[in-house]
Amino acid sequence: MRAIPAARAALTVVAASALTLGLATSASAATSTRTVTDGGTTYGLSLTSPDTATAAGQVITVSGSGYNTGQGVYVSLCVVDGAPGANKPTPCLGGQDESGSTGASHWVNNTFGGMFANSSRFGSGGNFSVQIFVKATLDDGSVCGQDVECAVVTRADHFDSEDRKYDVHVPITFQ
């Protein structure tokens, strides 16, 4: 009969650990919005991402809605300077990850999405939900929150890389 109390104690420890881990890894989400007009059509862009992450790195889920499905975007952690649309968010963690080895960026594009690593197509209404890897230290050695200001961003893909209309920033801090 001693096995039952021991089993309950072990189960309690496991449950408490799981609850603690769940609370430690969850982060509150922040949403940024922007309204843009492109080709006579108005788009109400919305980007949601955790506002805090682990400095050493973690995978986060980023979702967006209202995007122009004819204009692909990259989703990534980037250095930002000024309001969305003022300056191109760059550099970005992972750079141009064509092999998909870092997971630090995701390409959403209705022509080629899903054909390459870390790419997908928009859902209805210009929606997407993707996962990217973020960490405080960028590839050039600069540190988000210390040397540079960083945010989870969308920006126009390489087919229109100078277009600032689809820049949306969700600031993020690292712990």
C-alpha positions, 0 to 999 in steps of 0.5 A, a space after each residue: 500500500 505504500 506504492 500509492 502514496 509514493 505514486 501520488 507524490 511523484 505525480 504531484 511533483 511531475 504536475 507541479 513541474 509541468 505547470 511551472 514550465 508552462 508558466 515560465 515559457 508562456 509570454 503575453 502577446 502584443 499586437 501591432 496594426 497598420 492601415 495601408 493603401 496599395 493599388 487603390 485597395 486598403 489593407 488593415 494589417 494586424 501582426 501578433 507576437 509574444 512581447 517577451 522571449 528567452 534571451 538564449 532563444 526560443 521558437 515563437 508563433 507569429 500571426 497576421 491578418 489583412 495582408 495583400 495576398 499578392 504581395 509576399 512578406 517575410 516574418 522575422 526578428 529584425 533591428 528597427 529604426 523608427 515607425 513602421 514604414 520609415 526605414 527598412 527593418 534590417 539586419 534580421 536574425 538569420 539573414 536570408 535563410 534559403 536552406 531553412 536551417 535557422 528557422 529565424 525567418 518565414 516567407 509567406 507568399 501565394 505564388 511560391 509559399 510551401 515550395 521552400 523551407 520555412 515558407 507558406 501561403 496566406 490563408 483567407 483574408 490575408 491571414 497567416 500563422 507561422 513559427 520563427 526562432 528568436 534570440 537576443 544576439 543577432 548574427 553581427 553580434 549586436 544585442 537586442 535591447 542593449 545595442 539595437 532596438 528589435 521587433 518581430 516584423 513583416 516586410 515586403 519580400 524580395 520581389 519588392 524589397 524596397 516597398 515599406 507599405 507592409 512593414 509592421 513591428 511588434 516590439 520584443 524584449 528578452 529576458 
